[in-house]
Amino acid sequence: MSQNPCHMSHVTCHMHGYTLIEMLIASAVVIILAVIIFAGLTSFRESNNLLRGVDLVADTLNKARVQTLASKEQSGYGIRLASTSVIFFKGNGYNPSDSSNETINMPPMVEINNFANSSTSLNIVFKRLSGETDNPGTIKMIIKRNSDKTKSIEVYNSGLVEIK
């Protein structure tokens, strides 16, 4: 018959295990690390979405300019800015009922905050043969819940686009 070693007189027995306090401290450390990692990933995701949104707008502007310069279908092309999308259109002006309009939605949490230009128009139309625009300006894009995170796109008279 075997005896429990803790009851033997010549053996000192130490109980091994975790106390409630040790478990609470370990849990608190894990929770704090998870919160820090989650906050970092959220910030990274927002920054990545903002860059994707800026690229979408810049690519759509360049597409409109290139197709205008190529005289595709003997037409000019342009874009219309909305807060959460860009609409690529054919012609010298935006027609909401035109079935050839192509809507490009911004990534989640990204919006076009402002288009600072010399007119009140939200359209940027490119001229055939030159690729120039009469509506240059700066497009400001932000993260909806953190307006401190911004990127800008400068559209010049020449029709060229620069991300800032």
N, C-alpha and C positions, 0 to 999 in steps of 0.2 A: 504494500500500500504506500502510495507516495504522499509525502507531506508537503504542505505549502511552505516554501522557503522563508516566507515572512514570519512564520511562527517558530522557526528554529532559533534557538538562543544564540548561536554563534554567528549568524548571518544578519547583516544589517540590510534592511529592505528599503528601497527608495521607490516610491510610486512615480511612474512616468506618465505624463498626459498633459493636456492643455487646460488652463483655467479659463473661466469665463472672461476675465479681463484680457488675457492674451488673445482670445478669439475676437473680442470686440476691437482691440487695437489693430489686429491683422485685417479685419474687415474694413475698418476706417481707412487704413492705408490703401487698400485695394480700391475703395470707392473714390478717394481723393485722386489717385492715379488715373482712374477711368474718366473722371470729370475733366482733368487736365488734357488727356488725350482727345476726348470728345470735342472740347473747345478748340483745340488745335486743328482737328480734322474739319470742323465746321468752318473755321476761318479759311482753311485751304480750299475747301469746296466753293465757298463764296468767291474767293479770288479767281479760282479756275473758271467758274461760270461767267464772271465779269470779262475775263480775257476771251472766252468763247463768244460771248455776245458782241464784243468789240470786233472780233474777227469776222463774225457773221455780217455785221453792218458794213465793214470795210470791203469784204469780198463781194457783197451785193452792189455796193457803189462801183467797184471795179468792173463787175460783170456788166452793169448798165453802160458804163463808159466804153468798154471794149465792144459791146454789141452795137453801140451807136457809131463808133469809129469804123466798124466793119460794115456799116449800113445794112445790117441784117434786116431783111424784109423791107428795105428802103424806108426805115423808120428810125426815129430817135427813141431812147429809153431813159427811164429815170426811176427814182425810188420815192416813196412817201413814208415819212416817219410817223409812227404811233408810239405810245408809251411802252408797249410790250411786243411790238412787231415792226417789221419793215416790209413794205409792199413794193415789189418789183413790177413796173408797168411798162407797157409799150405805148409810144406816142409822145406828143409834146405836153401832155397834161394827164393828171390822174383822173380816171373814170371808174368810180366804184362798181359799176355794173359790167365792166369789161371782163369776160371770162378768162382772158389770158393773164390777168393779174396773178402774181405769185406771192403769197404771204409767207414770210419767214419769221417764225416766233422766236423771241429771246429765250435763253435758258432760264430755269427757275430763279426767282429772286432778283432778276436783272431788269432794269428798265431804262428807257431813254428819257432822261430827266429834262433835257433842254436842247434846243437848237438855236444857238445865237447866230443870227444872220441879219442882213440889211433889210429883209422884207418879213412879212408875217407868214409866208408860205412854208409849209412843211414838206414841200416837194423839192427834189433836186433832179433837174432834167439836164441831160447833156446834149450839146449841139452836134449835128452831123458834120463831118469833115474835120472839125477842130477838137471835139471832145470837151470843149469848155462848158462851163455852167454860169448862168446869171444869178445863181443863188448860193454863193459860197458861204461858209460859216463853220462854226464849231459845234459838234454833236457831243454832248456830255452824257455819259452813262454812269449809273450808280447801282449799288446793291440796295434793294428796297428797305431793308431793316437797318442798314448802316450807311447813311449817306456820306460818311467820311471816305468810304472806298469808292473812288471814281477813276474813270479813264475818259480820255477825249479823243475825238477823231476830227482832224482839221481837213476841210474840203476847200481847196483853192480854186480861184477863177479858172485856172488851167484845167480843172477837173481832176487833178492829182489828189491823192488822199494820203494823209500822214497820221499814224497812231501816236498819241502822246501819252 
